[in-house]
Amino acid sequence: MRTAEDRLLMEEIIRIKQEKSIYIIAHYYTKNEIQDMADFVGDSYAMAVAAKNSPCDTILVAGVDFMAESAAILCPTKMVLSPEPKATCPMANSVEVSHVSKFRQEHPDGLVVSYVNTPAAIKAVSDICCTSSNAVKIIEKLPPDTKIFFIPDQNLGNYVASELKRSLEFFPSGCPIHTAVTREDILQRKAEHPSAQVLVHPECIPEVAAMADYVGSTAGMLAYSSKSAADAFIIVTEGGIMHSINKANPGKKLILAREDLVCPDMKDITLEKILYSLINLQTPITVAEDIRVKAAIALEKMIEYSSN
């Protein structure tokens, strides 16, 4: 239930963002009230494109740090704000430049494909970025005999490799939220809701992905549930996506695979912090120019490959 205080905060945020011409971009995993007053809500790929195409010179990114960095990389002439710069992603932070350097030493002709869920420094040493919504499409376009280092999510990498019947070298890391889901969790939810379809994010372990009626990104889950004739879905990703699915499909039943599918960093972003950020133009996110230029090449190539 939305409180009177939340409504007042939302009204004030909307007033100030219009007054200062600030464009607010939010991820599906943020709190419901943040999604409701954002100018754009999407997955990490769509957020990057939305930032690039923003009609305003100031962008507030309601998401974890790499999302704000991506906006700053793609929009060097715009001010990018993060209402909670400490919000981060343990999987994104698990890979280091030294890991990429080691791969390049061993495979001089290889390619490095980095999930957009990585710091700017990793994007800068990558050949191309991808997200869960476009990873299969992008890697399908790469030379078939080339060695590929897919970083940092081994589960997404496994999913792509199985879809394309292609060997990839993975970095041993994963999202702690998605990897917590087990086959037993899905069996239990299916026993409770036998007619429900199972929608799984590819960051989940292969045993869970194998049980899905649909595997895809948050945006893909939203699109699938809207088109499907099914009236119940077991959602196997962070619970924030359920708000957008509910809004698009008010008559359908949604069941979260586990009650603890909550990203604490995403939930650290609050209306109060967004209001403070808008009023004080805090915290501006910058990326060193030598890193930004190289990272922009990988991100722009992702957008190009996804668009064609």
C-alpha positions as CSV (number, residue, x, y, z in Angstrom):
1,M,0.0,0.0,0.0
2,R,1.4,3.4,-1.0
3,T,1.6,5.9,1.9
4,A,0.5,9.5,1.8
5,E,4.2,10.4,2.3
6,D,5.2,8.4,-0.7
7,R,2.6,10.2,-2.8
8,L,3.8,13.6,-1.7
9,L,7.4,12.6,-2.5
10,M,6.4,11.3,-5.9
11,E,4.5,14.6,-6.7
12,E,7.6,16.6,-5.6
13,I,9.9,14.5,-7.7
14,I,7.8,14.9,-10.7
15,R,7.6,18.6,-10.2
16,I,11.3,19.1,-9.8
17,K,12.3,16.8,-12.7
18,Q,10.0,18.8,-14.9
19,E,11.2,22.1,-13.6
20,K,14.9,21.2,-14.0
21,S,14.4,19.1,-17.2
22,I,15.8,15.9,-15.7
23,Y,15.1,12.5,-17.3
24,I,14.7,9.7,-14.9
25,I,15.5,6.1,-16.0
26,A,14.8,3.2,-13.7
27,H,15.4,-0.6,-13.8
28,Y,12.6,-3.1,-13.4
29,Y,14.2,-4.2,-10.1
30,T,13.7,-0.9,-8.3
31,K,10.8,-0.3,-5.9
32,N,7.3,0.0,-7.4
33,E,6.9,3.7,-6.6
34,I,10.2,4.5,-8.4
35,Q,9.1,2.7,-11.5
36,D,5.8,4.6,-11.4
37,M,7.3,8.0,-11.5
38,A,10.2,7.3,-13.8
39,D,10.2,8.6,-17.4
40,F,11.5,5.3,-18.6
41,V,11.6,1.8,-17.0
42,G,13.5,-1.1,-18.6
43,D,16.2,-3.7,-18.5
44,S,19.9,-2.8,-18.7
45,Y,20.0,-2.8,-22.5
46,A,16.9,-0.6,-22.8
47,M,18.2,1.7,-20.1
48,A,21.5,2.2,-22.1
49,V,19.6,3.1,-25.2
50,A,17.2,5.3,-23.3
51,A,20.1,7.3,-21.9
52,K,21.7,7.7,-25.3
53,N,18.3,8.9,-26.7
54,S,17.4,11.0,-23.7
55,P,15.7,14.3,-24.6
56,C,17.2,16.0,-21.5
57,D,20.8,17.2,-20.7
58,T,20.6,15.7,-17.2
59,I,19.8,12.0,-16.6
60,L,19.1,10.4,-13.2
61,V,19.7,6.6,-13.3
62,A,17.7,4.7,-10.7
63,G,19.8,1.5,-10.8
64,V,23.1,0.1,-9.7
65,D,26.5,1.7,-10.4
66,F,27.3,0.1,-13.7
67,M,24.0,1.3,-15.1
68,A,24.8,4.9,-14.3
69,E,28.3,4.4,-15.7
70,S,26.9,3.1,-19.0
71,A,24.8,6.3,-19.3
72,A,27.8,8.4,-18.6
73,I,29.9,6.5,-21.2
74,L,27.2,6.9,-23.9
75,C,26.3,10.5,-23.0
76,P,29.6,12.4,-22.4
77,T,28.0,15.8,-22.8
78,K,25.2,15.1,-20.4
79,M,25.1,15.1,-16.6
80,V,24.4,11.7,-15.2
81,L,23.2,11.4,-11.6
82,S,23.0,8.5,-9.2
83,P,20.7,8.8,-6.2
84,E,22.6,6.0,-4.5
85,P,26.2,5.6,-5.8
86,K,26.9,2.8,-3.4
87,A,24.3,0.6,-5.0
88,T,26.4,-2.0,-6.8
89,C,26.5,-5.6,-8.2
90,P,28.8,-8.3,-6.6
91,M,28.8,-10.3,-9.9
92,A,29.8,-7.2,-11.9
93,N,32.7,-6.5,-9.5
94,S,34.0,-10.1,-9.5
95,V,35.9,-9.8,-12.8
96,E,39.1,-7.8,-13.1
97,V,41.1,-6.3,-16.0
98,S,43.9,-8.8,-15.2
99,H,41.5,-11.7,-16.1
100,V,41.0,-10.2,-19.5
101,S,44.7,-9.5,-20.0
102,K,45.5,-13.2,-19.2
103,F,42.9,-14.3,-21.8
104,R,44.4,-12.0,-24.5
105,Q,47.9,-13.3,-23.8
106,E,46.7,-16.9,-24.2
107,H,44.4,-16.1,-27.2
108,P,45.7,-13.1,-29.1
109,D,43.0,-13.5,-31.8
110,G,40.2,-14.1,-29.3
111,L,37.3,-11.9,-28.5
112,V,36.1,-10.6,-25.1
113,V,32.3,-10.3,-24.7
114,S,31.4,-8.6,-21.5
115,Y,27.9,-8.5,-20.0
116,V,26.8,-5.0,-19.5
117,N,26.8,-5.8,-15.8
118,T,30.4,-4.8,-15.5
119,P,32.4,-1.7,-14.4
120,A,33.5,0.8,-17.1
121,A,37.1,-0.5,-16.8
122,I,36.0,-4.0,-17.9
123,K,34.0,-2.6,-20.8
124,A,37.0,-0.6,-21.9
125,V,39.0,-3.8,-22.4
126,S,36.1,-5.7,-24.1
127,D,35.5,-6.1,-27.8
128,I,31.7,-5.9,-27.4
129,C,29.1,-5.8,-24.6
130,C,25.8,-7.7,-24.4
131,T,22.9,-8.0,-22.1
132,S,20.6,-11.0,-21.3
133,S,18.2,-9.7,-23.9
134,N,20.7,-9.7,-26.8
135,A,23.6,-12.0,-25.9
136,V,22.5,-14.8,-28.2
137,K,21.9,-12.4,-31.1
138,I,25.3,-10.7,-30.6
139,I,27.5,-13.8,-30.2
140,E,25.7,-15.5,-33.2
141,K,27.2,-12.6,-35.3
142,L,30.7,-13.2,-34.2
143,P,33.1,-15.4,-36.3
144,P,32.3,-19.0,-35.5
145,D,35.9,-20.2,-35.1
146,T,37.0,-17.4,-32.8
147,K,37.7,-18.1,-29.2
148,I,35.3,-16.1,-27.0
149,F,35.8,-15.1,-23.4
150,F,32.3,-14.4,-21.9
151,I,32.4,-12.4,-18.7
152,P,31.4,-12.4,-15.9
153,D,28.2,-14.5,-15.7
154,Q,28.8,-18.2,-16.3
155,N,25.1,-19.0,-16.2
156,L,24.2,-16.6,-18.9
157,G,27.2,-17.8,-20.8
158,N,26.1,-21.4,-20.5
159,Y,22.7,-20.5,-21.7
160,V,24.1,-18.7,-24.8
161,A,26.5,-21.6,-25.5
162,S,23.6,-24.1,-25.3
163,E,21.4,-22.0,-27.6
164,L,24.0,-21.6,-30.2
165,K,25.7,-25.0,-29.8
166,R,29.0,-23.1,-29.5
167,S,31.9,-23.4,-27.1
168,L,32.6,-20.3,-24.9
169,E,35.2,-19.7,-22.2
170,F,33.5,-18.5,-19.1
171,F,34.5,-16.6,-16.0
172,P,33.4,-18.4,-12.8
173,S,30.9,-15.9,-11.4
174,G,27.1,-15.5,-11.1
175,C,24.4,-13.3,-9.6
176,P,23.8,-14.3,-6.0
177,I,20.1,-13.7,-6.3
178,H,19.5,-15.8,-9.4
179,T,21.9,-18.6,-8.5
180,A,20.1,-19.1,-5.2
181,V,17.1,-20.6,-7.1
182,T,17.2,-24.4,-7.2
183,R,15.4,-27.1,-9.2
184,E,13.6,-28.0,-5.9
185,D,12.2,-24.5,-5.7
186,I,10.6,-24.7,-9.1
187,L,9.2,-28.2,-8.4
188,Q,7.6,-26.9,-5.3
189,R,6.1,-23.9,-7.0
190,K,4.8,-26.1,-9.8
191,A,3.3,-28.5,-7.3
192,E,1.4,-25.6,-5.8
193,H,0.5,-24.0,-9.2
194,P,0.5,-26.8,-11.8
195,S,-1.0,-24.7,-14.6
196,A,1.5,-21.8,-14.2
197,Q,4.1,-21.3,-16.8
198,V,7.7,-20.8,-15.6
199,L,9.6,-17.7,-16.7
200,V,13.3,-17.9,-16.0
201,H,16.1,-15.4,-16.2
202,P,19.2,-16.8,-17.9
203,E,21.4,-15.8,-14.9
204,C,19.8,-18.8,-13.2
205,I,21.7,-22.1,-13.1
206,P,21.2,-24.5,-16.1
207,E,19.1,-27.0,-14.1
208,V,16.6,-24.2,-13.4
209,A,16.7,-22.8,-17.0
210,A,15.9,-26.3,-18.3
211,M,12.6,-26.3,-16.4
212,A,11.4,-23.1,-18.0
213,D,8.6,-22.4,-20.5
214,Y,10.5,-19.3,-21.3
215,V,14.0,-18.1,-20.7
216,G,14.8,-14.5,-21.2
217,S,15.5,-11.0,-19.8
218,T,13.2,-9.0,-17.6
219,A,11.9,-7.2,-20.7
220,G,11.5,-10.5,-22.4
221,M,9.4,-11.9,-19.5
222,L,7.2,-8.9,-19.6
223,A,6.6,-9.3,-23.3
224,Y,6.1,-13.1,-23.1
225,S,3.6,-12.8,-20.2
226,S,1.6,-10.2,-22.1
227,K,1.4,-12.3,-25.2
228,S,0.8,-15.7,-23.6
229,A,-2.7,-17.1,-23.2
230,A,-1.6,-18.5,-19.8
231,D,-3.2,-16.9,-16.7
232,A,-0.5,-17.7,-14.2
233,F,3.3,-17.4,-14.2
234,I,6.1,-18.5,-11.8
235,I,8.6,-15.6,-12.0
236,V,12.2,-16.7,-11.6
237,T,14.1,-13.4,-11.2
238,E,14.2,-10.4,-8.9
239,G,10.7,-9.6,-7.7
240,G,10.7,-6.0,-8.9
241,I,9.7,-7.1,-12.4
242,M,6.4,-8.3,-11.1
243,H,5.1,-4.7,-10.8
244,S,5.5,-4.0,-14.5
245,I,4.1,-7.4,-15.4
246,N,1.1,-6.8,-13.1
247,K,0.5,-3.4,-14.6
248,A,0.5,-4.9,-18.1
249,N,-1.5,-8.0,-17.1
250,P,-3.8,-7.1,-14.2
251,G,-5.8,-10.3,-14.5
252,K,-2.9,-12.7,-14.4
253,K,-1.5,-14.5,-11.3
254,L,2.2,-14.1,-10.6
255,I,4.1,-16.3,-8.2
256,L,7.7,-15.5,-7.2
257,A,9.9,-18.6,-7.3
258,R,11.3,-17.7,-3.8
259,E,10.4,-15.0,-1.4
260,D,14.0,-13.9,-1.0
261,L,14.5,-12.9,-4.6
262,V,15.3,-9.4,-3.7
263,C,18.3,-7.3,-4.7
264,P,19.3,-5.2,-1.7
265,D,21.3,-2.8,-3.7
266,M,18.4,-2.0,-6.0
267,K,16.1,-1.6,-3.0
268,D,18.6,0.9,-1.5
269,I,17.4,3.4,-4.0
270,T,14.5,5.3,-2.4
271,L,12.2,8.2,-3.2
272,E,13.9,10.3,-0.6
273,K,17.3,9.7,-2.2
274,I,16.0,10.5,-5.6
275,L,14.4,13.8,-4.4
276,Y,17.7,14.8,-2.7
277,S,19.6,13.9,-5.9
278,L,17.3,16.1,-8.0
279,I,17.4,19.1,-5.6
280,N,21.2,19.0,-5.1
281,L,22.2,17.4,-8.5
282,Q,24.0,14.6,-6.6
283,T,25.8,12.4,-7.2
284,P,27.3,13.1,-10.6
285,I,28.8,10.0,-12.3
286,T,31.9,10.5,-14.3
287,V,34.2,8.1,-16.2
288,A,37.8,8.9,-17.0
289,E,38.0,9.9,-20.7
290,D,40.6,7.3,-21.7
291,I,38.3,4.5,-20.2
292,R,35.1,6.1,-21.4
293,V,36.2,6.3,-25.1
294,K,37.2,2.6,-25.2
295,A,34.1,1.5,-23.2
296,A,31.9,3.5,-25.6
297,I,33.1,1.4,-28.5
298,A,32.0,-1.8,-26.9
299,L,28.6,-0.4,-25.9
300,E,28.0,1.3,-29.2
301,K,28.9,-2.0,-31.0
302,M,26.3,-3.8,-28.7
303,I,23.6,-1.3,-29.8
304,E,24.6,-1.7,-33.4
305,Y,24.6,-5.5,-33.4
306,S,21.3,-5.6,-31.5
307,S,19.6,-3.2,-34.0
308,N,20.5,-5.1,-37.1
